[in-house]
Amino acid sequence: MKQERGVGVTGYSPVRQQLQHRSADRREQAAPRPRPGAPRITALGGGQGLSASLSALRRLTTELTAVVTVADDGGSSGRLRTELGVLPPGDLRKALAALCGDDDWGRTWSEVIQQRFTGDGELGGHAVGNLLIVALWEKLGDPVEALNWVGRLLNVQGRVLPMSAVPLDIEAEVRGHDPERPDEISFVRGQADVAVTPGTVQSIRLLPEEPPAVPEAVEAVLEADWVVLGPGSWFTSVLPHLLVPELAKALTETRARRLLTLNLAPQPGETEGFTPQRHLEVIADHAPELAVDAILVDEQAVTGGAFGVADLEGLEKAAERMGAALVLGKVARTDGTPRHDPELLAAAYDRIFRTHGRIGPWR
């Protein structure tokens, strides 16, 4: 029987056993002290989408936890994962950078950990933050504690956790992967390949199946006032959280309100040709028991933007089937790129938290 792998440290005990023996003391030291009355928010995702959400949410609270996917197998993360057997650090690094403060310290460290080495040598293409994270993993033998140390070094406004302590793979069922066989179903494995696959992604699964969740991530979902899912690459950053059984169970059992943030445009490869309704249908197909309280959509994106003129009535009905109110707002940058503006997104989140939740004014 193949032994479960952790973060690739010699002598590292099995993941489940080690996670069960973490002390509560370090959780109290992991994040800055919150402002009185600040909402507890847990954001789930990965990559640039999660970074955008965190950049907005840190304007509202310091009681902020990012739960990050660990299935990346491309670039620097993929190389480190293959060579050392570690969790892919790239999305974790991006989340940490997004939580850095706006002072000189925060801006400097955010740029440093995102800096990549140049050249064609062994260091070429590696991000400084990836190497720092992996070094602490090897030093401490504990992925969560290592990320806490990086967070303290950077003085981040919140906390970053992996969703699982074992590296994961994504396998997608794709229709028309071979353009000459448009109706044929194929299977594409690996986050990097799924993200750019030709054809239409029908569904995904995680390998290994039913991976263990990091207990602190489950706790963050259960103790939150709001859980925010999305935006981000739909199949490779948003959906994976719903396929980790302990996280999925926490998402259905938490007393927190749940907010789903839609993307500003379909993503070439993963969701090319998808309507906003199709994005919601995919969530419902993979997590039929998940109820959502609010769904945030950029109004320009669905009234003549990247999605064309969307069927707003159909979108509202799709939201209602998930138990959610559809909220339209202006959250995109004004430069024409399909990216969220942190200030506008923060304002939209603020309105939703006040209007659709149990939380009163906190500022």
C-alpha positions as YAML, in Angstrom:
chain: A
units: angstrom
residues:
- id: 1
  name: MET
  ca: [0.00, 0.00, 0.00]
- id: 2
  name: LYS
  ca: [1.43, 3.32, -1.01]
- id: 3
  name: GLN
  ca: [2.16, 5.59, 1.92]
- id: 4
  name: GLU
  ca: [0.40, 8.91, 2.00]
- id: 5
  name: ARG
  ca: [2.74, 11.77, 1.22]
- id: 6
  name: GLY
  ca: [3.04, 15.02, 3.03]
- id: 7
  name: VAL
  ca: [5.36, 17.85, 2.12]
- id: 8
  name: GLY
  ca: [8.36, 15.71, 1.21]
- id: 9
  name: VAL
  ca: [10.36, 16.01, 4.45]
- id: 10
  name: THR
  ca: [12.57, 13.14, 5.58]
- id: 11
  name: GLY
  ca: [11.01, 11.53, 8.63]
- id: 12
  name: TYR
  ca: [7.72, 13.40, 8.10]
- id: 13
  name: SER
  ca: [4.93, 11.47, 9.83]
- id: 14
  name: PRO
  ca: [1.75, 10.53, 7.92]
- id: 15
  name: VAL
  ca: [-0.34, 13.59, 7.13]
- id: 16
  name: ARG
  ca: [-3.52, 12.67, 8.96]
- id: 17
  name: GLN
  ca: [-1.68, 11.78, 12.19]
- id: 18
  name: GLN
  ca: [0.45, 14.91, 12.16]
- id: 19
  name: LEU
  ca: [-2.49, 17.23, 11.46]
- id: 20
  name: GLN
  ca: [-4.41, 15.76, 14.40]
- id: 21
  name: HIS
  ca: [-1.62, 16.69, 16.83]
- id: 22
  name: ARG
  ca: [-1.30, 20.40, 16.03]
- id: 23
  name: SER
  ca: [-1.66, 22.68, 19.00]
- id: 24
  name: ALA
  ca: [-4.24, 25.44, 19.18]
- id: 25
  name: ASP
  ca: [-1.63, 27.93, 20.40]
- id: 26
  name: ARG
  ca: [-0.21, 28.69, 16.98]
- id: 27
  name: ARG
  ca: [-3.64, 29.47, 15.53]
- id: 28
  name: GLU
  ca: [-3.82, 32.40, 17.92]
- id: 29
  name: GLN
  ca: [-0.44, 33.64, 16.66]
- id: 30
  name: ALA
  ca: [-1.12, 33.16, 12.95]
- id: 31
  name: ALA
  ca: [-2.95, 36.35, 12.09]
- id: 32
  name: PRO
  ca: [-2.99, 40.00, 13.18]
- id: 33
  name: ARG
  ca: [-5.34, 40.88, 16.02]
- id: 34
  name: PRO
  ca: [-8.74, 41.71, 14.50]
- id: 35
  name: ARG
  ca: [-10.52, 45.01, 14.82]
- id: 36
  name: PRO
  ca: [-13.42, 44.83, 17.27]
- id: 37
  name: GLY
  ca: [-16.51, 43.65, 15.43]
- id: 38
  name: ALA
  ca: [-14.65, 42.76, 12.23]
- id: 39
  name: PRO
  ca: [-16.35, 39.95, 10.29]
- id: 40
  name: ARG
  ca: [-14.68, 36.57, 10.05]
- id: 41
  name: ILE
  ca: [-14.32, 35.78, 6.36]
- id: 42
  name: THR
  ca: [-12.96, 32.66, 4.71]
- id: 43
  name: ALA
  ca: [-12.15, 32.87, 1.00]
- id: 44
  name: LEU
  ca: [-11.72, 29.74, -1.12]
- id: 45
  name: GLY
  ca: [-9.98, 29.55, -4.48]
- id: 46
  name: GLY
  ca: [-6.59, 29.82, -6.13]
- id: 47
  name: GLY
  ca: [-4.49, 31.79, -8.56]
- id: 48
  name: GLN
  ca: [-5.30, 35.30, -9.73]
- id: 49
  name: GLY
  ca: [-8.99, 35.02, -8.93]
- id: 50
  name: LEU
  ca: [-8.40, 34.38, -5.25]
- id: 51
  name: SER
  ca: [-5.75, 37.10, -5.17]
- id: 52
  name: ALA
  ca: [-8.30, 39.60, -6.50]
- id: 53
  name: SER
  ca: [-10.83, 38.57, -3.87]
- id: 54
  name: LEU
  ca: [-8.27, 38.77, -1.06]
- id: 55
  name: SER
  ca: [-7.07, 42.19, -2.20]
- id: 56
  name: ALA
  ca: [-10.64, 43.39, -1.76]
- id: 57
  name: LEU
  ca: [-11.50, 41.52, 1.42]
- id: 58
  name: ARG
  ca: [-8.42, 42.68, 3.35]
- id: 59
  name: ARG
  ca: [-9.84, 46.20, 3.05]
- id: 60
  name: LEU
  ca: [-12.78, 45.06, 5.18]
- id: 61
  name: THR
  ca: [-11.29, 42.83, 7.87]
- id: 62
  name: THR
  ca: [-8.17, 41.29, 9.35]
- id: 63
  name: GLU
  ca: [-10.17, 38.21, 10.37]
- id: 64
  name: LEU
  ca: [-9.49, 36.76, 6.94]
- id: 65
  name: THR
  ca: [-8.46, 33.23, 6.00]
- id: 66
  name: ALA
  ca: [-7.56, 32.07, 2.49]
- id: 67
  name: VAL
  ca: [-8.03, 28.36, 1.75]
- id: 68
  name: VAL
  ca: [-6.01, 27.60, -1.38]
- id: 69
  name: THR
  ca: [-6.04, 24.81, -3.96]
- id: 70
  name: VAL
  ca: [-2.99, 22.53, -4.12]
- id: 71
  name: ALA
  ca: [-3.26, 20.95, -7.56]
- id: 72
  name: ASP
  ca: [-0.98, 23.19, -9.64]
- id: 73
  name: ASP
  ca: [1.48, 21.16, -11.69]
- id: 74
  name: GLY
  ca: [2.91, 23.78, -14.05]
- id: 75
  name: GLY
  ca: [5.82, 26.22, -13.99]
- id: 76
  name: SER
  ca: [7.91, 26.69, -10.86]
- id: 77
  name: SER
  ca: [5.32, 24.96, -8.67]
- id: 78
  name: GLY
  ca: [5.25, 21.93, -10.92]
- id: 79
  name: ARG
  ca: [9.03, 21.66, -10.95]
- id: 80
  name: LEU
  ca: [9.28, 21.86, -7.16]
- id: 81
  name: ARG
  ca: [6.43, 19.42, -6.75]
- id: 82
  name: THR
  ca: [8.06, 16.89, -9.08]
- id: 83
  name: GLU
  ca: [11.56, 17.25, -7.68]
- id: 84
  name: LEU
  ca: [10.79, 17.44, -3.95]
- id: 85
  name: GLY
  ca: [7.33, 15.92, -3.59]
- id: 86
  name: VAL
  ca: [5.99, 19.08, -1.94]
- id: 87
  name: LEU
  ca: [2.69, 20.85, -2.20]
- id: 88
  name: PRO
  ca: [2.69, 23.27, -5.14]
- id: 89
  name: PRO
  ca: [3.53, 26.62, -3.48]
- id: 90
  name: GLY
  ca: [2.58, 29.05, -6.26]
- id: 91
  name: ASP
  ca: [-1.07, 29.73, -5.43]
- id: 92
  name: LEU
  ca: [-0.21, 29.92, -1.72]
- id: 93
  name: ARG
  ca: [2.48, 32.50, -2.55]
- id: 94
  name: LYS
  ca: [0.03, 34.58, -4.59]
- id: 95
  name: ALA
  ca: [-2.46, 34.58, -1.72]
- id: 96
  name: LEU
  ca: [0.23, 35.73, 0.71]
- id: 97
  name: ALA
  ca: [1.27, 38.51, -1.66]
- id: 98
  name: ALA
  ca: [-2.35, 39.66, -1.95]
- id: 99
  name: LEU
  ca: [-2.60, 39.93, 1.83]
- id: 100
  name: CYS
  ca: [0.50, 42.11, 2.23]
- id: 101
  name: GLY
  ca: [-0.18, 45.59, 3.53]
- id: 102
  name: ASP
  ca: [-0.10, 48.83, 1.57]
- id: 103
  name: ASP
  ca: [2.82, 50.23, 3.56]
- id: 104
  name: ASP
  ca: [6.47, 50.09, 2.43]
- id: 105
  name: TRP
  ca: [7.03, 46.79, 4.24]
- id: 106
  name: GLY
  ca: [4.02, 45.13, 2.63]
- id: 107
  name: ARG
  ca: [4.62, 46.44, -0.86]
- id: 108
  name: THR
  ca: [8.30, 45.48, -0.75]
- id: 109
  name: TRP
  ca: [7.69, 41.93, 0.47]
- id: 110
  name: SER
  ca: [4.84, 41.44, -1.97]
- id: 111
  name: GLU
  ca: [7.19, 42.30, -4.83]
- id: 112
  name: VAL
  ca: [10.05, 40.22, -3.41]
- id: 113
  name: ILE
  ca: [8.12, 36.97, -3.06]
- id: 114
  name: GLN
  ca: [6.64, 37.42, -6.55]
- id: 115
  name: GLN
  ca: [10.07, 38.08, -8.09]
- id: 116
  name: ARG
  ca: [11.27, 35.34, -10.43]
- id: 117
  name: PHE
  ca: [14.85, 34.39, -11.16]
- id: 118
  name: THR
  ca: [15.90, 34.91, -14.77]
- id: 119
  name: GLY
  ca: [18.19, 32.83, -16.95]
- id: 120
  name: ASP
  ca: [18.23, 29.26, -18.18]
- id: 121
  name: GLY
  ca: [19.87, 27.69, -15.13]
- id: 122
  name: GLU
  ca: [18.25, 25.59, -12.44]
- id: 123
  name: LEU
  ca: [16.87, 28.66, -10.67]
- id: 124
  name: GLY
  ca: [15.48, 30.20, -13.84]
- id: 125
  name: GLY
  ca: [11.74, 30.75, -13.60]
- id: 126
  name: HIS
  ca: [11.46, 29.99, -9.89]
- id: 127
  name: ALA
  ca: [9.67, 32.58, -7.76]
- id: 128
  name: VAL
  ca: [11.50, 33.71, -4.63]
- id: 129
  name: GLY
  ca: [8.38, 33.12, -2.54]
- id: 130
  name: ASN
  ca: [8.07, 29.53, -3.76]
- id: 131
  name: LEU
  ca: [11.59, 28.76, -2.59]
- id: 132
  name: LEU
  ca: [11.02, 30.49, 0.75]
- id: 133
  name: ILE
  ca: [7.84, 28.50, 1.40]
- id: 134
  name: VAL
  ca: [9.44, 25.19, 0.43]
- id: 135
  name: ALA
  ca: [12.50, 25.95, 2.58]
- id: 136
  name: LEU
  ca: [10.28, 26.45, 5.62]
- id: 137
  name: TRP
  ca: [8.34, 23.29, 4.81]
- id: 138
  name: GLU
  ca: [11.59, 21.35, 4.86]
- id: 139
  name: LYS
  ca: [12.75, 23.14, 8.00]
- id: 140
  name: LEU
  ca: [9.55, 22.68, 10.01]
- id: 141
  name: GLY
  ca: [8.02, 19.58, 8.43]
- id: 142
  name: ASP
  ca: [4.57, 21.15, 8.73]
- id: 143
  name: PRO
  ca: [2.84, 22.98, 5.85]
- id: 144
  name: VAL
  ca: [0.49, 25.04, 8.00]
- id: 145
  name: GLU
  ca: [3.05, 26.19, 10.54]
- id: 146
  name: ALA
  ca: [5.47, 27.10, 7.75]
- id: 147
  name: LEU
  ca: [2.85, 29.30, 6.07]
- id: 148
  name: ASN
  ca: [2.15, 30.94, 9.43]
- id: 149
  name: TRP
  ca: [5.84, 31.84, 9.67]
- id: 150
  name: VAL
  ca: [5.86, 33.30, 6.16]
- id: 151
  name: GLY
  ca: [2.74, 35.28, 7.02]
- id: 152
  name: ARG
  ca: [4.39, 36.75, 10.10]
- id: 153
  name: LEU
  ca: [7.49, 37.66, 8.12]
- id: 154
  name: LEU
  ca: [5.39, 39.47, 5.53]
- id: 155
  name: ASN
  ca: [3.03, 40.91, 8.17]
- id: 156
  name: VAL
  ca: [0.06, 39.76, 6.11]
- id: 157
  name: GLN
  ca: [-3.45, 40.89, 6.98]
- id: 158
  name: GLY
  ca: [-4.98, 37.46, 7.43]
- id: 159
  name: ARG
  ca: [-3.93, 33.86, 7.11]
- id: 160
  name: VAL
  ca: [-3.22, 31.43, 4.25]
- id: 161
  name: LEU
  ca: [-3.94, 27.68, 4.41]
- id: 162
  name: PRO
  ca: [-3.72, 24.84, 1.89]
- id: 163
  name: MET
  ca: [-7.03, 23.05, 1.39]
- id: 164
  name: SER
  ca: [-5.25, 19.68, 1.71]
- id: 165
  name: ALA
  ca: [-1.83, 18.65, 3.00]
- id: 166
  name: VAL
  ca: [-1.26, 16.23, 0.11]
- id: 167
  name: PRO
  ca: [-0.53, 17.32, -3.49]
- id: 168
  name: LEU
  ca: [-3.55, 16.77, -5.73]
- id: 169
  name: ASP
  ca: [-4.14, 16.19, -9.41]
- id: 170
  name: ILE
  ca: [-7.16, 17.29, -11.41]
- id: 171
  name: GLU
  ca: [-8.61, 14.98, -14.03]
- id: 172
  name: ALA
  ca: [-11.21, 16.46, -16.37]
- id: 173
  name: GLU
  ca: [-13.76, 14.78, -18.58]
- id: 174
  name: VAL
  ca: [-13.60, 16.70, -21.85]
- id: 175
  name: ARG
  ca: [-15.88, 16.53, -24.86]
- id: 176
  name: GLY
  ca: [-14.20, 17.25, -28.19]
- id: 177
  name: HIS
  ca: [-10.61, 17.31, -26.92]
- id: 178
  name: ASP
  ca: [-9.70, 16.06, -30.39]
- id: 179
  name: PRO
  ca: [-11.18, 18.63, -32.81]
- id: 180
  name: GLU
  ca: [-11.63, 15.89, -35.41]
- id: 181
  name: ARG
  ca: [-13.87, 13.97, -32.98]
- id: 182
  name: PRO
  ca: [-16.09, 16.69, -31.51]
- id: 183
  name: ASP
  ca: [-18.45, 14.29, -29.72]
- id: 184
  name: GLU
  ca: [-15.81, 12.01, -28.25]
- id: 185
  name: ILE
  ca: [-15.18, 12.06, -24.49]
- id: 186
  name: SER
  ca: [-11.55, 12.15, -23.36]
- id: 187
  name: PHE
  ca: [-9.81, 12.51, -20.01]
- id: 188
  name: VAL
  ca: [-7.22, 15.21, -19.43]
- id: 189
  name: ARG
  ca: [-5.07, 15.08, -16.30]
- id: 190
  name: GLY
  ca: [-3.16, 17.91, -14.67]
- id: 191
  name: GLN
  ca: [-4.21, 21.45, -13.77]
- id: 192
  name: ALA
  ca: [-1.95, 23.07, -16.35]
- id: 193
  name: ASP
  ca: [-3.36, 20.94, -19.18]
- id: 194
  name: VAL
  ca: [-6.98, 21.20, -18.06]
- id: 195
  name: ALA
  ca: [-6.69, 25.00, -17.97]
- id: 196
  name: VAL
  ca: [-5.90, 25.18, -21.70]
- id: 197
  name: THR
  ca: [-7.63, 22.07, -23.01]
- id: 198
  name: PRO
  ca: [-9.41, 22.18, -26.36]
- id: 199
  name: GLY
  ca: [-13.01, 21.03, -26.26]
- id: 200
  name: THR
  ca: [-15.54, 21.48, -23.48]
- id: 201
  name: VAL
  ca: [-14.88, 20.42, -19.91]
- id: 202
  name: GLN
  ca: [-17.83, 18.39, -18.63]
- id: 203
  name: SER
  ca: [-16.69, 17.61, -15.10]
- id: 204
  name: ILE
  ca: [-13.60, 17.12, -12.94]
- id: 205
  name: ARG
  ca: [-12.42, 14.86, -10.16]
- id: 206
  name: LEU
  ca: [-9.49, 14.99, -7.76]
- id: 207
  name: LEU
  ca: [-6.73, 12.41, -7.52]
- id: 208
  name: PRO
  ca: [-6.33, 10.92, -5.01]
- id: 209
  name: GLU
  ca: [-10.08, 10.81, -4.55]
- id: 210
  name: GLU
  ca: [-11.50, 11.99, -1.23]
- id: 211
  name: PRO
  ca: [-8.28, 13.69, -0.11]
- id: 212
  name: PRO
  ca: [-7.93, 14.79, 3.53]
- id: 213
  name: ALA
  ca: [-8.69, 18.41, 4.27]
- id: 214
  name: VAL
  ca: [-6.40, 20.49, 6.47]
- id: 215
  name: PRO
  ca: [-8.27, 20.69, 9.80]
- id: 216
  name: GLU
  ca: [-7.58, 24.41, 10.15]
- id: 217
  name: ALA
  ca: [-9.24, 24.98, 6.77]
- id: 218
  name: VAL
  ca: [-12.35, 23.10, 7.86]
- id: 219
  name: GLU
  ca: [-12.37, 25.08, 11.11]
- id: 220
  name: ALA
  ca: [-12.07, 28.37, 9.20]
- id: 221
  name: VAL
  ca: [-15.15, 27.51, 7.14]
- id: 222
  name: LEU
  ca: [-17.18, 26.44, 10.18]
- id: 223
  name: GLU
  ca: [-16.25, 29.53, 12.24]
- id: 224
  name: ALA
  ca: [-16.66, 32.16, 9.51]
- id: 225
  name: ASP
  ca: [-19.37, 34.78, 9.28]
- id: 226
  name: TRP
  ca: [-19.08, 34.67, 5.48]
- id: 227
  name: VAL
  ca: [-17.48, 32.18, 3.10]
- id: 228
  name: VAL
  ca: [-16.52, 33.58, -0.31]
- id: 229
  name: LEU
  ca: [-16.06, 31.22, -3.26]
- id: 230
  name: GLY
  ca: [-14.65, 32.56, -6.53]
- id: 231
  name: PRO
  ca: [-13.78, 34.29, -8.74]
- id: 232
  name: GLY
  ca: [-11.14, 32.21, -10.48]
- id: 233
  name: SER
  ca: [-10.54, 29.43, -12.97]
- id: 234
  name: TRP
  ca: [-13.81, 27.60, -12.55]
- id: 235
  name: PHE
  ca: [-12.71, 23.99, -12.91]
- id: 236
  name: THR
  ca: [-9.17, 24.25, -11.55]
- id: 237
  name: SER
  ca: [-9.44, 26.85, -8.76]
- id: 238
  name: VAL
  ca: [-13.08, 27.11, -7.65]
- id: 239
  name: LEU
  ca: [-14.56, 23.61, -7.96]
- id: 240
  name: PRO
  ca: [-11.74, 21.59, -6.31]
- id: 241
  name: HIS
  ca: [-12.75, 22.80, -2.84]
- id: 242
  name: LEU
  ca: [-16.16, 21.20, -3.33]
- id: 243
  name: LEU
  ca: [-14.54, 17.83, -4.03]
- id: 244
  name: VAL
  ca: [-12.65, 17.57, -0.73]
- id: 245
  name: PRO
  ca: [-15.22, 15.71, 1.40]
- id: 246
  name: GLU
  ca: [-14.46, 17.38, 4.73]
- id: 247
  name: LEU
  ca: [-14.48, 20.85, 3.17]
- id: 248
  name: ALA
  ca: [-17.67, 20.13, 1.23]
- id: 249
  name: LYS
  ca: [-19.35, 18.93, 4.42]
- id: 250
  name: ALA
  ca: [-18.21, 22.05, 6.28]
- id: 251
  name: LEU
  ca: [-19.59, 24.25, 3.51]
- id: 252
  name: THR
  ca: [-23.02, 22.69, 3.84]
- id: 253
  name: GLU
  ca: [-23.03, 22.65, 7.65]
- id: 254
  name: THR
  ca: [-21.49, 26.04, 8.45]
- id: 255
  name: ARG
  ca: [-23.68, 28.76, 9.89]
- id: 256
  name: ALA
  ca: [-21.77, 31.25, 7.75]
- id: 257
  name: ARG
  ca: [-23.43, 32.97, 4.84]
- id: 258
  name: ARG
  ca: [-22.03, 31.89, 1.47]
- id: 259
  name: LEU
  ca: [-21.16, 34.22, -1.39]
- id: 260
  name: LEU
  ca: [-20.27, 33.07, -4.91]
- id: 261
  name: THR
  ca: [-18.45, 35.59, -7.11]
- id: 262
  name: LEU
  ca: [-18.71, 35.00, -10.85]
- id: 263
  name: ASN
  ca: [-15.89, 35.67, -13.28]
- id: 264
  name: LEU
  ca: [-15.89, 38.64, -15.63]
- id: 265
  name: ALA
  ca: [-15.46, 36.54, -18.77]
- id: 266
  name: PRO
  ca: [-15.33, 32.94, -19.96]
- id: 267
  name: GLN
  ca: [-11.83, 31.49, -19.74]
- id: 268
  name: PRO
  ca: [-10.27, 30.17, -22.96]
- id: 269
  name: GLY
  ca: [-9.94, 26.43, -22.62]
- id: 270
  name: GLU
  ca: [-11.69, 25.78, -19.30]
- id: 271
  name: THR
  ca: [-14.96, 27.62, -19.80]
- id: 272
  name: GLU
  ca: [-14.85, 28.92, -23.35]
- id: 273
  name: GLY
  ca: [-18.38, 29.50, -24.59]
- id: 274
  name: PHE
  ca: [-19.89, 29.22, -21.11]
- id: 275
  name: THR
  ca: [-22.78, 31.48, -20.15]
- id: 276
  name: PRO
  ca: [-23.08, 32.79, -16.59]
- id: 277
  name: GLN
  ca: [-25.90, 30.28, -16.08]
- id: 278
  name: ARG
  ca: [-23.62, 27.44, -17.15]
- id: 279
  name: HIS
  ca: [-21.10, 28.47, -14.49]
- id: 280
  name: LEU
  ca: [-23.82, 28.07, -11.84]
- id: 281
  name: GLU
  ca: [-24.98, 24.76, -13.30]
- id: 282
  name: VAL
  ca: [-21.45, 23.38, -13.07]
- id: 283
  name: ILE
  ca: [-21.30, 24.28, -9.37]
- id: 284
  name: ALA
  ca: [-24.68, 22.64, -8.77]
- id: 285
  name: ASP
  ca: [-23.67, 19.51, -10.71]
- id: 286
  name: HIS
  ca: [-20.53, 19.02, -8.61]
- id: 287
  name: ALA
  ca: [-22.04, 20.03, -5.26]
- id: 288
  name: PRO
  ca: [-25.82, 19.53, -5.42]
- id: 289
  name: GLU
  ca: [-26.23, 19.99, -1.65]
- id: 290
  name: LEU
  ca: [-24.47, 23.37, -1.57]
- id: 291
  name: ALA
  ca: [-26.75, 26.32, -0.92]
- id: 292
  name: VAL
  ca: [-25.55, 29.87, -1.57]
- id: 293
  name: ASP
  ca: [-26.89, 33.10, -0.08]
- id: 294
  name: ALA
  ca: [-25.72, 35.60, -2.70]
- id: 295
  name: ILE
  ca: [-24.14, 35.51, -6.16]
- id: 296
  name: LEU
  ca: [-22.18, 38.58, -7.25]
- id: 297
  name: VAL
  ca: [-22.07, 39.34, -10.97]
- id: 298
  name: ASP
  ca: [-20.54, 42.31, -12.75]
- id: 299
  name: GLU
  ca: [-23.43, 44.05, -14.46]
- id: 300
  name: GLN
  ca: [-21.42, 45.06, -17.52]
- id: 301
  name: ALA
  ca: [-20.21, 41.49, -18.05]
- id: 302
  name: VAL
  ca: [-23.79, 40.23, -18.43]
- id: 303
  name: THR
  ca: [-25.29, 43.21, -20.28]
- id: 304
  name: GLY
  ca: [-23.11, 43.30, -23.34]
- id: 305
  name: GLY
  ca: [-19.63, 42.51, -22.02]
- id: 306
  name: ALA
  ca: [-17.55, 39.38, -22.37]
- id: 307
  name: PHE
  ca: [-20.56, 37.09, -21.89]
- id: 308
  name: GLY
  ca: [-22.60, 38.98, -24.47]
- id: 309
  name: VAL
  ca: [-26.14, 39.90, -23.54]
- id: 310
  name: ALA
  ca: [-26.96, 37.34, -20.91]
- id: 311
  name: ASP
  ca: [-30.37, 35.93, -20.11]
- id: 312
  name: LEU
  ca: [-30.82, 37.78, -16.84]
- id: 313
  name: GLU
  ca: [-34.13, 36.07, -16.11]
- id: 314
  name: GLY
  ca: [-32.52, 32.68, -16.64]
- id: 315
  name: LEU
  ca: [-29.56, 33.71, -14.51]
- id: 316
  name: GLU
  ca: [-31.87, 34.81, -11.70]
- id: 317
  name: LYS
  ca: [-33.68, 31.47, -11.84]
- id: 318
  name: ALA
  ca: [-30.38, 29.59, -11.77]
- id: 319
  name: ALA
  ca: [-29.40, 31.61, -8.70]
- id: 320
  name: GLU
  ca: [-32.75, 30.91, -7.06]
- id: 321
  name: ARG
  ca: [-32.26, 27.18, -7.57]
- id: 322
  name: MET
  ca: [-29.11, 27.52, -5.45]
- id: 323
  name: GLY
  ca: [-31.06, 29.49, -2.84]
- id: 324
  name: ALA
  ca: [-29.23, 32.70, -3.69]
- id: 325
  name: ALA
  ca: [-30.05, 36.31, -4.39]
- id: 326
  name: LEU
  ca: [-28.46, 37.60, -7.60]
- id: 327
  name: VAL
  ca: [-26.52, 40.81, -6.96]
- id: 328
  name: LEU
  ca: [-25.41, 42.97, -9.90]
- id: 329
  name: GLY
  ca: [-22.63, 45.47, -9.35]
- id: 330
  name: LYS
  ca: [-19.75, 47.30, -10.98]
- id: 331
  name: VAL
  ca: [-16.64, 45.38, -9.96]
- id: 332
  name: ALA
  ca: [-14.46, 45.35, -13.11]
- id: 333
  name: ARG
  ca: [-11.44, 47.52, -13.81]
- id: 334
  name: THR
  ca: [-12.11, 50.40, -16.17]
- id: 335
  name: ASP
  ca: [-9.19, 49.59, -18.48]
- id: 336
  name: GLY
  ca: [-11.19, 47.03, -20.44]
- id: 337
  name: THR
  ca: [-9.33, 43.99, -19.11]
- id: 338
  name: PRO
  ca: [-11.38, 41.19, -17.48]
- id: 339
  name: ARG
  ca: [-9.95, 41.86, -14.02]
- id: 340
  name: HIS
  ca: [-11.67, 42.85, -10.81]
- id: 341
  name: ASP
  ca: [-10.95, 46.26, -9.32]
- id: 342
  name: PRO
  ca: [-10.03, 45.77, -5.64]
- id: 343
  name: GLU
  ca: [-11.76, 48.92, -4.43]
- id: 344
  name: LEU
  ca: [-14.97, 48.28, -6.39]
- id: 345
  name: LEU
  ca: [-15.00, 44.63, -5.38]
- id: 346
  name: ALA
  ca: [-14.47, 45.58, -1.73]
- id: 347
  name: ALA
  ca: [-17.41, 47.99, -1.91]
- id: 348
  name: ALA
  ca: [-19.61, 45.30, -3.46]
- id: 349
  name: TYR
  ca: [-18.60, 42.78, -0.80]
- id: 350
  name: ASP
  ca: [-19.27, 45.36, 1.90]
- id: 351
  name: ARG
  ca: [-22.81, 45.99, 0.61]
- id: 352
  name: ILE
  ca: [-23.56, 42.27, 0.38]
- id: 353
  name: PHE
  ca: [-22.25, 41.51, 3.85]
- id: 354
  name: ARG
  ca: [-24.40, 44.26, 5.32]
- id: 355
  name: THR
  ca: [-27.52, 43.63, 3.26]
- id: 356
  name: HIS
  ca: [-27.66, 39.84, 3.01]
- id: 357
  name: GLY
  ca: [-26.10, 38.72, 6.27]
- id: 358
  name: ARG
  ca: [-26.37, 38.78, 10.02]
- id: 359
  name: ILE
  ca: [-23.49, 41.22, 10.32]
- id: 360
  name: GLY
  ca: [-24.07, 44.81, 11.40]
- id: 361
  name: PRO
  ca: [-21.75, 47.76, 10.75]
- id: 362
  name: TRP
  ca: [-18.18, 46.97, 11.76]
- id: 363
  name: ARG
  ca: [-16.38, 50.21, 10.85]
...
